[in-house]
Amino acid sequence: MVTRRFTSAALAAGVATAVGVTLFTTGAQSAGAAVADDDLRGKALQDYTIDTGRSGPSVGDRYVFSERLFDEDNKRVGTLAATCDVTYVNRSSSGRVKNALSHCTGTFRLDDGQITVAGTITRTAKSAVLAITGGTGRYDDAAGEVALKFVNDKRTNYDFDFENKRGGTIVG
């Protein structure tokens, strides 16, 4: 496993992948298709880094990005839009960045609605878990969490625990 560099593409991949899996899987259920939880991925579309203050990771930096979401057959199933804000940087006594913490939010857009996620990701993480905070359309009652496994700066695998707050499954 590769240690993730603290870049917008890396953080975007994590957030996008988490949201994308949730959206595609719930969408596939309505069509009667079976989708493996860990077979979706996000591919970087656009990203931009706003570097405030000190060069490199520092409190206040922002990573803005989007990703295309694909299923196991490499079929495009949605888009992710996300941001991550650096909230804490841990430095060595010499000032070298040892790790950093970012708060990330993302919205996964699918044909039948959107799903929002939020949580924290560290610079050196090989995985993370984000909360599903809500949704629109078919996903207006979404809850649960999404586990991310970072493969590299351009790809993230994910697994999710998705539920309907009112009970039952989310189907079309």
C-alpha positions, 0 to 999 in steps of 0.5 A, a space after each residue: 500500500 502506498 502512503 498517500 501524498 497530501 494532494 487534492 487528487 488524493 483526498 478527492 479520490 478518497 471522498 469521491 470513491 466513498 460517495 460513489 459506491 454508495 450512490 451506485 449501489 443504491 441505484 443498482 438495487 432499483 434495477 435489480 442488479 447485484 453490485 459488489 461493495 468494493 468494485 467501484 472507483 473514482 477517477 480524478 476529473 478536476 482539482 485545485 489546491 488553495 495553499 494559504 500561509 506556509 508552503 505545503 500543508 498548513 491550516 486553512 489550505 483547501 483542496 477542491 476536486 471532482 471525480 468521475 465514478 465507475 463500476 466494475 465494468 468501467 461504466 460511468 455511474 456518477 460524479 463526485 464534487 468535494 472539498 477538504 480543508 486542512 484543520 491541523 498539521 503535526 510537524 517535527 521539531 525541525 518543522 517537517 510535516 509529519 501528518 495533517 488532518 483535513 475535514 472533507 465533505 462531498 456530494 455524489 451525483 447520480 441519475 436518481 438523486 444525490 448523497 452527501 458525506 463528511 468526515 476527516 482524513 489524515 495525510 498518511 492514511 491508507 484508509 478512512 471512514 466517512 459518514 453519510 450525512 443525507 441525500 436528495 431524490 431517491 436518497 433523501 433518507 440516506 444514512 450510514 458510513 463509507 469505508 475508503 481504501 486508498 490504492 494511489 493518488 488517482 484511485 480509491 476502493 470503498 465499501 459502505 454500510 448504507 441504510 434508510 433511516 425510516 427502515 427498509 431498503 432504498 429501492 426504486 
